[in-house]
C-alpha cells in the first residue's frame, strides 16, 4: 500500500499535478483525474489503484490530443488513429475512438462529405483524384462511392479552369493551352476532359 503525502501543481504544465507517495515524487496526473478521483494527502492507494489512475491519465491525455487534432479540421478514423499512434498505445487509442464515436465527433461518411465539399468549393479536381485522396484517408470504398456519386468531371474541370484561366487571360493560345492543360492534369482530369475544357475557356475568353 502507498500513502499520498503531497499533491503539487507542476510549474510547466498547470493542468498536471505531481503526486508524492511516502515522501517522494511517484508520478504525475492530469488535474482532471486528481479532482475526479478526489485524491488528497493521507489517502492510501493499492498497486492496482495506482495502475488504474495511470490508465485514466493516459486515456485523458490521448483524448485531449484527439480533440486538439479535431479542432483544426474533421478527420477520418484512420487518420486520427495514425496520428495518435505516434504517442499512445493501441488499446488507449481504441477507447478514445469509441468515446468520440459516441459523441458523434468522428464519422467517416460526414468526413468524406466534408472533404468533397471543401475540394469542390476551393480546389475542384477529378472524381478519380478525390477517390485516391479519400482512400489515403482510410475511407471505406463503399462510403467513397456513396459520397462521390453525382460528381461531373466536365463541370468540376470547368470551375477549376475558370479560376486559373483568369491569370492566363493575356497569354497567347499556345501558352494558355500549355499552362491550363498542365494545371488541369495535376487536378486529375482526363486528357479528353482537359482538351474540351481548354477549348471552352478559350472561346469564352475571346
C-alpha positions as CSV (number, residue, x, y, z in Angstrom):
1,X,0.0,0.0,0.0
2,X,1.1,3.6,-0.7
3,X,0.2,6.8,1.1
4,X,-0.2,10.1,-0.8
5,X,1.9,12.7,1.2
6,X,1.6,15.7,-1.1
7,X,-0.1,16.8,-4.4
8,X,1.7,19.8,-6.1
9,X,0.8,21.7,-9.2
10,X,3.5,21.4,-11.9
11,X,5.2,24.7,-12.9
12,X,5.5,23.8,-16.6
13,X,2.2,22.1,-17.0
14,X,-0.5,23.8,-15.0
15,X,-3.0,21.2,-16.0
16,X,-0.9,18.5,-14.4
17,X,0.0,17.6,-10.8
18,X,2.9,15.8,-9.2
19,X,1.9,13.1,-6.8
20,X,4.2,12.4,-3.9
21,X,4.0,9.0,-2.2
22,X,5.6,8.2,1.2
23,X,7.5,11.5,1.0
24,X,8.9,11.1,-2.6
25,X,7.7,12.0,-6.1
26,X,6.0,9.0,-7.5
27,X,4.1,10.0,-10.7
28,X,2.2,12.9,-12.3
29,X,-1.5,13.0,-13.2
30,X,-3.8,15.4,-15.1
31,X,-5.6,17.7,-12.7
32,X,-8.9,16.5,-14.0
33,X,-8.0,12.9,-12.8
34,X,-7.0,14.3,-9.4
35,X,-10.2,16.2,-9.0
36,X,-12.4,13.5,-10.4
37,X,-11.0,10.8,-8.1
38,X,-10.9,13.1,-5.1
39,X,-7.2,12.4,-4.4
40,X,-5.8,14.0,-1.3
41,X,-2.8,13.8,1.1
42,X,-3.2,10.9,3.5
43,X,-5.1,8.8,1.0
44,X,-3.9,5.2,0.8
45,X,-3.6,3.6,-2.6
46,X,-3.1,0.0,-3.6
47,X,-0.9,-1.0,-6.5
48,X,-4.0,-1.7,-8.6
49,X,-5.4,1.7,-7.8
50,X,-2.2,3.4,-8.9
51,X,-2.3,1.4,-12.1
52,X,-5.9,2.4,-12.7
53,X,-5.1,6.1,-12.1
54,X,-2.2,5.9,-14.6
55,X,-4.5,4.3,-17.1
56,X,-7.1,7.0,-16.6
57,X,-4.5,9.7,-17.0
58,X,-3.2,8.1,-20.2
59,X,-6.7,8.0,-21.6
60,X,-7.3,11.6,-20.7
61,X,-4.1,12.7,-22.5
62,X,-4.9,10.7,-25.5
63,X,-8.5,12.1,-25.6
64,X,-7.1,15.7,-25.3
65,X,-4.7,15.1,-28.1
66,X,-7.5,13.8,-30.3
67,X,-9.7,16.8,-29.5
68,X,-6.8,19.1,-30.4
69,X,-6.4,17.4,-33.8
70,X,-10.2,17.6,-34.4
71,X,-10.2,21.3,-33.5
72,X,-8.2,22.1,-36.6
73,X,-10.5,20.2,-39.1
74,X,-12.6,17.0,-39.3
75,X,-10.5,13.8,-39.6
76,X,-11.2,10.2,-40.6
77,X,-10.9,7.4,-38.0
78,X,-7.9,6.0,-39.8
79,X,-6.2,9.4,-40.0
80,X,-6.8,10.0,-36.3
81,X,-5.5,6.6,-35.3
82,X,-2.3,7.2,-37.3
83,X,-1.6,10.5,-35.6
84,X,-2.4,9.2,-32.1
85,X,-0.3,6.1,-32.6
86,X,2.8,8.2,-32.6
87,X,2.3,8.8,-28.9
88,X,-0.2,6.3,-27.5
89,X,-0.8,2.5,-27.4
90,X,-3.5,0.9,-29.5
91,X,-5.7,-0.1,-26.5
92,X,-5.9,3.5,-25.3
93,X,-6.5,4.9,-28.8
94,X,-9.4,2.4,-29.4
95,X,-11.0,3.5,-26.2
96,X,-10.8,7.2,-27.3
97,X,-12.1,6.4,-30.7
98,X,-15.2,4.7,-29.2
99,X,-15.8,7.7,-27.0
100,X,-15.5,10.1,-29.9
101,X,-17.9,8.0,-31.9
102,X,-20.4,8.1,-29.1
103,X,-20.1,11.9,-29.0
104,X,-20.5,11.9,-32.8
105,X,-17.3,13.7,-33.2
106,X,-15.9,11.3,-35.8
107,X,-17.9,9.9,-38.7
108,X,-16.3,8.7,-41.9
109,X,-19.3,9.4,-44.0
110,X,-19.5,13.0,-42.7
111,X,-15.7,13.4,-43.1
112,X,-15.8,12.2,-46.7
113,X,-18.7,14.6,-47.5
114,X,-16.7,17.4,-45.8
115,X,-13.7,16.5,-48.0
116,X,-15.7,16.6,-51.2
117,X,-17.3,19.9,-50.3
118,X,-14.0,21.5,-49.4
119,X,-12.4,20.4,-52.7
120,X,-15.4,21.4,-54.8
121,X,-15.5,24.8,-53.1
122,X,-11.8,25.7,-53.1
123,X,-9.9,23.4,-55.3
124,X,-12.0,21.4,-57.8
125,X,-10.5,18.1,-59.0
126,X,-11.5,15.0,-60.8
127,X,-13.6,12.3,-59.3
128,X,-10.7,9.8,-59.7
129,X,-8.3,12.1,-57.7
130,X,-10.9,12.6,-55.0
131,X,-11.3,8.8,-54.7
132,X,-7.5,8.4,-54.3
133,X,-7.4,11.1,-51.6
134,X,-10.2,9.6,-49.6
135,X,-8.7,6.1,-49.9
136,X,-5.4,7.6,-48.5
137,X,-7.5,8.9,-45.6
138,X,-8.7,5.3,-44.9
139,X,-12.3,5.7,-46.0
140,X,-14.2,2.6,-46.9
141,X,-14.6,2.2,-50.7
142,X,-18.4,1.9,-50.3
143,X,-18.5,5.1,-48.4
144,X,-16.4,6.8,-51.1
145,X,-18.8,5.5,-53.9
146,X,-21.8,6.9,-51.9
147,X,-20.2,10.3,-51.2
148,X,-18.7,10.9,-54.7
149,X,-21.9,9.9,-56.5
150,X,-23.1,12.5,-58.9
151,X,-19.8,14.3,-59.5
152,X,-19.4,15.6,-63.1
153,X,-15.8,15.9,-64.2
154,X,-16.7,18.2,-67.0
155,X,-18.3,20.7,-64.6
156,X,-15.5,20.3,-62.0
157,X,-12.8,20.9,-64.6
158,X,-14.6,24.0,-65.9
159,X,-14.9,25.5,-62.4
160,X,-11.2,24.8,-61.7
161,X,-10.2,26.2,-65.1
162,X,-12.2,29.4,-64.6
163,X,-10.1,30.3,-61.6
164,X,-6.8,29.5,-63.2
165,X,-7.9,31.0,-66.6
166,X,-8.2,34.5,-65.2
167,X,-4.4,34.5,-64.6
168,X,-3.8,33.5,-68.2
169,X,-6.2,35.9,-69.9
170,X,-3.4,37.8,-71.6
171,X,-1.5,34.8,-72.8
172,X,-1.4,33.6,-76.4
173,X,-3.3,30.4,-77.3
174,X,-0.3,28.0,-77.1
175,X,0.8,29.3,-73.7
176,X,-2.8,29.4,-72.5
177,X,-3.3,25.8,-73.6
178,X,0.0,24.5,-72.2
179,X,-0.3,26.1,-68.7
180,X,-4.0,25.4,-68.2
181,X,-3.6,21.9,-69.6
182,X,-0.8,21.2,-67.1
183,X,-2.9,22.6,-64.2
184,X,-6.0,20.5,-65.1
185,X,-3.9,17.4,-65.5
186,X,-2.5,17.9,-62.0
187,X,-6.1,18.0,-60.7
188,X,-6.6,14.5,-62.1
189,X,-8.7,15.2,-65.2
190,X,-8.5,13.0,-68.2
191,X,-6.9,14.1,-71.5
192,X,-10.3,14.4,-73.2
193,X,-11.8,16.5,-70.4
194,X,-8.8,18.7,-70.3
195,X,-8.9,19.4,-74.0
196,X,-12.7,20.2,-74.0
197,X,-12.3,22.5,-71.1
198,X,-9.4,24.4,-72.6
199,X,-11.3,25.0,-75.8
200,X,-14.4,26.1,-73.9
201,X,-12.5,28.6,-71.8
202,X,-10.5,29.9,-74.8
203,X,-13.7,30.5,-76.8
204,X,-15.3,32.3,-73.8
205,X,-12.2,34.4,-73.2
206,X,-12.3,35.7,-76.8
